[in-house]
Every structure is written in C-alpha cells, then in structure tokens.
Amino acid sequence: MSHPEGSAEQLQLAGRLAEAEDAYKLRLERTPDDAKSLSNYGGLMNLLNRFDEALALLGRAVALDSSLADAWSNLGNSFLFLSQYENAIACYRNSLQLDPGHALALSNMGVALDHRGAHTLAQQFHRAAIALDPENAYTRTNNAVSLLQDGQYLEGFREYEFRWSAHDSQSFDLKKPRWAGEVAPDKVLLISTEGGFGDVIQFSRFLPLAADRVGKVLLRVRRELVSLMRDSFPEEIVLSEDDPVPFHDLECPVLSLPRALEITLDTIPGAGGYLRVDPVKARYWQKQVEQETGEGKGRALRIGLVWAGAPHPEVQAAFLADHRRSTDLATFAPLATVPEVVFYSLQVGERSAQASAPPPLMRIIDHTKELRDFSDTAALVSVLDLVIAVDTSTCHVAAGLGKPTWLLSRYDQCWRWLSGRTDSPWYDSLRIFQQNTPLDWNGPLTGIGGALRGFSSEHLASTARIS
C-alpha cells in the first residue's frame, strides 16, 4: 500500500506505526540518502523496540548529515534503551551542541544521567527541558522520577501527577472529584488500581491513613489481589475490578496517595510489615514444607526464588524496564552450592517452566500451580525463611509481610528503592543487591552468595538452639 509523499511522519504522529513504516520504506527506496527520513524512520524503530535497526538507520543519518540535532537525539534514545548510557550521553551532547533548545534531548540527557545515579546534574537538564516545554507530560514525568529517585518525595510526587497524561495506554478518566488529602468525614473515597500488582501492594499501606480522613474507603483491585487485601485491611472495603463500580464521592488512584497524604521519607508507614495472611492457608503450607524440608534441629533452609517479572509489551517503558530487571533461573546457579538449602519457586508467568529444569545441584520445589492468587502466595511465603527476588510483586508481598527479602536490583535502580541504597525506608526486612554494570547480574549474585552462606550458618545455629 502506498502513501502520499510526506505522510510517513503524519502517520507516525497519529500512531499508525505499521503504515508509517511502509511509507518510510517507500520514500527511502526513491531517496536512500535522505538523512531526515532516516532519522525519523530510526525514531520509529525505537518506538517499535527494534533497536538494532534503529542504530543502523540513525548511524547512516548522522554520517550523511552530522548537523541534524534530531538524529543525534534519536540515536541517543537507541543507546539509552539498550542501557549504553555513555554512548547515549555523548549523542545527547552532540544534539544539544547543535540545538541547545532541544527539549527532548535535554530531558533524555537527564534520564541517562539518572540511570547512572547522577541525580543532581540530571535535574539541571530536567529543569531546562521543563522551562522550554512546561506542559510536556513525558518531560515532567522524567523529572518526577529523578526527584523520587533522589528522595525528594514532596516535590517528586507532585510532579508525578503528570504521568496521567504521559501514558496513553492507561485511562485515568476519573468520574468524581480527585481527593487531595482533605478531611471529609461524610464522604466515600474510591481508591483505584494503577500500575502493576506490586504498585498496589506497596501503596496499599496508605489505606488506614486515608481512612482516618474520610468517612469510608473503598479499594478496587484486580481479582488476584482481593483476598490478600481483605486479609490485610479488614477494616476497609475491598472490591474486585470485575464488580460494578459502587457509589462514591471522591476518587484517588493508589499511586497518588503519597501526594495526597504529603508523604516524606520519614513518614512512610508500615515498614515493619503491614500485610496479613490467611491462617488456614498458612497452616496448610507449614505442614507441606515441613514434610519436604524437615523440622526442628538441622532442618533445611527454605528460600523462595523469583527470577522474572511480567514483560508488559503494550507499554514501552514497562517492557524495557522488565528487560533490565528480569533474568533466568540459571542466573541463580551459584546459590545451589550453599549446603542445606531447599529452594521454592515463586515464579509465575512465561518463565515459570524453568523450575522444571533447574541448574545442577539446585533442589527446587514448585507449587506455583496451587497459587491461585496473592493470598496463596503470601501464605506460602510466610512459612519460608527468606525470599530472593528480582523487582516484582512477590518482592513486595514478602517484604510487606516482614519476611527477610533480598532484592536483585537493576543498574538503574527503580525510583521506589531510591538511588544507591542497600536498605529501604519502605521495608525494614529488605536488602538490596544492585547491579554495578548494566544488565550484568554477576555482582549481585556474588554478594548474595556470600550473604546466603552467612544466613545459612545463622539459621543452622538458631535451629540447633531451639531444638
């Protein structure tokens, strides 16, 4: 199918990406050395997560015309998405030397610096980008994440409200007035799901604080979370998203609660644990794992493992973040040499089948087919000794229960864990093992291996004393 000359960019802006690709190909067949078309086509390949193709197109574009600020910015984006931060910074620098007012290059330079942990410098670029384009939701959201990574929660969560217009894939069309934290004892507040399961679990701790300010709180979540939320917050009304929306006066997405409550690093509630388990389910799993690992003196150490998150291909930022946070069970192979350890798979989704073919020497038990919802997961976690996980919802379940939890964190540590921290004000029981090189898990696994040997020794000593 052909398109009129010049329509490729219009199709791309309209979100008709497949048609835009056809139009770029048709144009470049006629004018293969058109640097601007190569640049725009490369930008489209970035949107489609086809970064090798983007690099080839954008490399040609800047070779043909090194004065194209947009091409350098697009090339920087390719390197950014590939976690090649030094190359990204060099490209953004070239773009900004050509066009100091390139707002997207300024903002993305800030993002690249944030990924390296240089937040003070990054925020200079974010502020410059906002000054040029104050209503750009992506620029404002990039600034918000930088502030949150840096622990500047009051300003960061205010800026984070711009995420509403930055993500077209998720509707934030509230039907009632937004709750801003005001005292309203005669009003019903609906707190709605936002983000992934982990986001809801982490931020559910604010429900009691919200309930202190309004007449009634309703929490509406995906069905997989209903039982866990009801177990953990029996005073609140928890509804499934499969149910009709009940009457309410005010609304607040769960990720907007910190802003409404003016939360700072020093006022985060529930760090010692705020989730609760169904005692019947916990007794079931206690009996099961005792049969598998023994009990009393000399019993094996029970460790839950999670090695991958959900890919979310429909949201580019989430898809790329998952690529950086997820790994395979084989990555945990060094832990198999620690004696007297039994691992339990807590992995669900596409990569769960890896538990059926574990690394040599690793004893791993997989009951995940019995985990129908997060209440089941929490009950199993409650009878384990330790959970080792990449940055997923199960990490929040374990730490929210107060269970010792070791997090394998990507190089560009997620804003919720702050920058450079090995502990967390969100969870007292959490210990963070961060990559020191992008996409390389060797560092975190080396740290965890040493820590696990110490943890195992302490465990054996404590069980001997108890017996």
Secondary structure, DSSP 4 states (H G I P E B T S, - for coil): ----TTHHHHHHHTT-HHHHHHHHHHHHHH-TT-HHHHHHHHHHHHHTT-HHHHHHHHHHHHHH-TT-HHHHHHHHHHHHHTT-HHHHHHHHHHHHHH-TT-HHHHHHHHHHHHHTT-HHHHHHHHHHHHHH-TT-HHHHHHHHHHHHHTT-HHHHHHHGGGHHHH-TTS----SSPBP-S--EEEEEEEEE--S-HHHHHHHGGGHHHHHTTEEEEEEEE-HHHHHHHHHH-TTSEEEETTSPPPP-SEEEEGGGHHHHTT--GGG---TT------HHHHHHHHHHHHHHH--STTPPEEEEEE------TTSHHHHHHHHHH---GGGGGGGGGSSSEEEEE---SGGGGGGGSPPTT--EEE-GGG--SHHHHHHHHHTSSEEEEESSHHHHHHHHTT--EEEEE-SS--GGG-SS-SS-SS-TTEEEEE-SSTT--HHHHHHHHHHHHHHHHHHHHHHHHH-
